[in-house]
Amino acid sequence: ALGNMLEWCLPKDMDLDGVEFKAIASGSHRVSTDFIYFRKGCYFGLACFANMAVESTVERGARMKSVGILSPSYTLLYRYMSFLEHQVRLQLQSPGHYSHLEAFYEDKRALLPPSGDAVVTALPANAWSAAINHSMHPEMKITHPAGCMSHFIRFFGEQIMVLWKLALLRRRILIFSPPPVGVVCYRVYCCCCLANISIPGVGVAVPEFRPFFYVNVADISALENELSYVACTTEKIFEEKKDLYDVYVDNQNVKTYRDGLKPLLRLSTADREKYRKLTEQRQMLLYSQEENGDCVSSEEDLFILFFLEQNNRIFQTLSEVAGSPDPTVTQESVRAMGLDPHGDRLFLLHLLEIYGYDTLLVSEQLCCS
């Protein structure tokens, strides 16, 4: 067995070392099609995978390939998914014909700035590549498929509130799932959407919460240096490497080996109330979509905005407390943040420490309750 190998790429001089193991997830031979988001150095990649039965002993009865692209930003990769899906089919049926890929690369390459460094161009596996400069496109929101957030909510249910707190605390979150891995890459993206804050100056000192998307054993040394990330894997071996992550999500089961985080896995009354509100807002939106054919307001926007508002409410209140004559966090101010003074006490203490509000006093009612 030759294992995964890079068959073709543009530009030819790109460092694509290891990309053949990112563009085809470990265990993919069990699925017929999949897609995969990943990181390679400072680029993000999207590859589409397909598996076709062939009558060939050399190929062991199956031909598997991925066609992928790399870009400085992951937010627009989805636009090219249907192209990649189509191309991987063509590569399986008539291997060795790269003219469509070459044309795509030539077409997109023109979007890149001319300076040498920035010809960040392209890359990945069992296939090839192109680079798309995201500064050409003002929108920063990922162009994800409709329904990716609602699938996330249905999959995790109330556990979303636990993931929300861990994301806001910038913890290292690793999601395990067997292939197909595409839908799990969307869970990584959805986790990142939980941690948005739009109050100027807040969070500048905390590590950026970055999606790594799919990772494999070759990424272990890179992950060892990360302070904060969300990633997914199909490799069980990761669970044993407890120093690599703070939180391990096995399908729907959210686990941690860190004693300081264990209490955060329990839902507070405020969490349940927030989840009820989120569910209510979703139902109202779905109802209005049916009644009025309203397709403008999407569930994705509702989801992103819901958590953005929760986060802003917390930090708005903290800023007001910090600027007041008596900078003490009281039960009233905790309620004003939308938190539970009793059940969210530990979460709040973590939050104050990470976001640099350590000058605030915490009322004794909170310390001892």
N, C-alpha and C positions, 0 to 999 in steps of 0.2 A: 504494500500500500504506500502510495506516495504522500498521502495526507493532503492538506490544503496547500495549494500553490497559486502564486500570482501569475495569471496568464497574459495579461495585457494591461497597459495603462498609458495615460497621457497626463502631464508631460512625462517624458521618459526618465528624467533625472530626479524625480521626487523621491524622498525617503519614505518608503512604504513598508518598512520593516515591521512585521507582525500583523499587518492589516488583513492578511489572509485568514487570521484566526478571529478577527473582529467582524468581518463581513459575512462569515458563516459561523453561527453560534454552535457551541459544543452541544451535541445531541440532535442537531438539525436533520440527520438522516431519517429521523422518525416522522418528520412532517413533509407534506408535499410542497407547500409554499410558506414563505414567511418574509418579514421585513425586519430591519434591525438598525437602530440608531447607535452610534458609538463615537468615541473621541480618539483622535490620532494627533498627538502633540497639541498644537493650538487650534486644530481644525475639528469640525464635527462631520460625521459621515452618515449617510443613509445608503443601505444596500438592500436590494431585493433578491431573495433566494428562491430557487425552484429545484425540484427533484423529479427526474423523469426516468421511468423504467426503460432500459435498453437491453437488447439481446447481445451482450458482450461480456465475455469472461474477464477481459482486462479491466473493465469498469465494474465488475462484480454485479452486473445486472441493473446498476443505477448510475445515472449521470447527474451530478449536482453542481450547480454554479450559482454565483452571486454577481450582480452588476451593481456598482455603487459610485457615489460621488462624494467629494469632500468640499466643505465650504467653511469660511471663517465663522459663520453663524448657523445655528440649527433651526432658526425660526422659519426659514423658507424652503427647507429641504422637501417638505411634504408635497410642494407643487410639482416635483419631478417624479413622484412615486409611480404614476401610471406609465410614464416613459420607461422607468427602470423595470417595472413588471413586464412590460412588453418586450424589452430588450433581452431580459434573462430568458424568456421563452424562445426568442430567436436564437440566442446563443446555444440553447440546448438542442434545438432542432437542426441548426446548421452552424456548428462550431467554426470559429476562425474567421467569421465575417464581421469586421469592425467598422465598416464605413459609416453606419448610423451613429455610432459612438464618437467617431472622429468628427463628424459634422456637428454633433451636439456640443462637443468640447470647443470646436472652433467658434461656434455661435456664442456660447456663454463666456468664453475667455475674453471676448471683447469688452465685457462689463468690468474687467479688472483694470485698476490704475496701471499706467505704463512702467512705473518705477520698478527696478529689479526686485527689491525685497518683497514687494506686494504681489508679485506674480505667484501668489500663493497657490495658485492652481491646485491640481487635482489629485485624485488618487483612487480606490481600493480594489476589492479582492476578487480573485478568480475572474477579474474583469478589467477595471479601467477607471477613467475619471474626468471630472470637470470642476471648476470652482466658480462660485457665484458670490459676488461681492455684496454683502447685505446693506452696505451704505447706500446702495442704489434704491433701496426700498425703505420708506420711512416706517412701515408698520413693524413693531417688534414682537407682536404676539405670534406665536407659532401658528402656521396655517394647518391646523390639525383637522382630522375628520370630524364631522358633526357626531356628537354622541360619545366622544372620548371621555368627557367629564362625567356624563351620566352613568357610563359604564363603571367609572372609578367609584362613584357614590354608591351604586348598587353593589359593587364588589366588596367594599370595605364597611358600608353601613356606618354605624356610630363610631367605629374605629377611626374614621376620618378625623375626628376631633383629637385623638391621641397623636396621629401623624401631624396634624396642624401644630400642636405644641412642640413636638420634636423638631419640626422644620423651622419654627420660629426661634427655637433655641440653637439652631444651626448644628444639629447633631449629624453624625455620619450614619446615613441610612442605607442599608443594603437589602434589596428585595430579591428573594430567591423564587424561581418558578421554573418548571420544566418547559421545553419549547412547546408551542411557538412563542417567540420572545417579543414580537412586534407590539402586542397589546401591553406587555410588561414595560416596554420602553415608554409607552404613554402614561403608565402609572408613575414612572420617574418624573416625567414632565408635570403631571398633575400635582405631585408632591411639591415641586418647586413653586407652583402657583399658590400654594398655601401660605407662603412666607413673604408675599409682597407688602411693602410699606411705602407710602408716598409722602410722608412728612419730611420736609427738607432737613438734612443734618442727622436724622435718626438712622442708626445702623451703619454709619460710615466706618466705625472702628471694628465692626464684627466681620468675620470672614464671609466672603461672598458665598452664597448657597448655590453650588454649581451642579448641573446634571452631568454625570459621567455616562449615563445610559448604559449600554451593555459592557460588562467587564469579564475578563477571564483570568486564568492564573498568571498570564504574562503581565497583567496590570498590577500585580500585588505590590511591586516596589513603588509604583507611582502612587497608589492609594495610601501607602504607609506615610507619605509626606503631606497628605491632605488633611486640613483641619475640619473641613465641612464638605459633605457631598451627598448626592443621592445617586445610586447606581443599581443595576439589576444584573443577575447572573443566572446561568443554568447549571452552574457547577457547585455541587453539594460541599466540596472540600472547603469552601469559604466559611461555612458555619463554624468550623474548628478554629479559624484564625481570628480569635476574639479581639485581638488588639487592632484589627483593621477597621472595625465598625463599632458604633455605640448601640445601634438598633438593627435587629435582623428580622425581616418580614418574610415568613415562610407561607406563601400563598396569602391566606387572610389572617394569619397568626402573627401578631406584633410582639417580639421578644427583646429583652435586654439582659445582659449579664452585669450591668453596672448598677450597683445598689442604689446610688443616688438618683437613678432614673426610674427604678421600678415603680415607685408610687405614681409616676406620671402615666403609667399604663392603665390606671383606674380612671374611669370617667367621673367627673364631678357633676353636681346638679346643674351648674352653668353650662357644661359641655352638652348635657342632654337637652337643655333648653335651646342652645344654639342649633343643635342638630334638628330639633323639631321645627325651628324657624326656617332653616335651610330647606327642609322637606316641604314645608308649607309654601314657601316662595316658589319652589320648583313646580308644585302642583298648580299654583295660580298661573304661572307662566305657561304650562302645558295647556291649561284650560283656555287661556286667552289666545294661544296659538290655534287651538281647534275652533274656537268661536269666531275669531276675527281673521283667521288666516295670517296672523302676525308672525312673519318669519324674520323680522328685523332683530328683535331682542332674542339672543340665543341663550341657551342654557349655559354655554361656556362662559359668556360674559357675566351672567348672573352668579356663577360659581366664583369666578375670579374676583368680582366686585364684593361678594359676600365676605370673603376672607380678608380682602384689602380693608374693608370697613371695620371688621373686628380688630385687625392689627392697628389701624390708625387710631381707633378709639382707645386702645391700651396706651399707645405712646403719646397721644394728645393729652390724656389724663396725667400720665407720668410727668410730662413737660410742665403742665400747670402746677402739679404738686411741687416739683423741683424749684419752680420760680416763686412759690408762695413764701410768706414770712415764716411759716412753720412747715418745713419740708418733710412731713411725716405721712407715710402711706397708712391710711386708716381703713377700717372696714367699709366706710362710705366710699372712699376713693376706689377701693377694689371693686365694689359693686358698680361704680361709674365706668370702670374699664370693661364691664360685662363679665367679670370673673366671680368666682365663688370664694369668699374670704376664708372658708375652712378648707374646702377640697382643692383649691388652686394655690394654696400658700407656698408649697414647694416650687411649683412652676414659676410663681412670681419672684421668689428669691433667686432662682436661676436666671430669670429674665433681667433682674436688676443688676446682677453681677456681669452677665455677658454684654449687656448694652451700655455698661458704664454708668449706671445710676447708683453707684455704691455710696454716694454721699447722702442719699435719702435715708431717713430713719424709718424703721418699720414699727408700727404701733404694737404695744405689748399684747393687745388682744389677738393680733395676728401671730405673734411669736409663740404664744403659749396655748392657743386654742387646740 
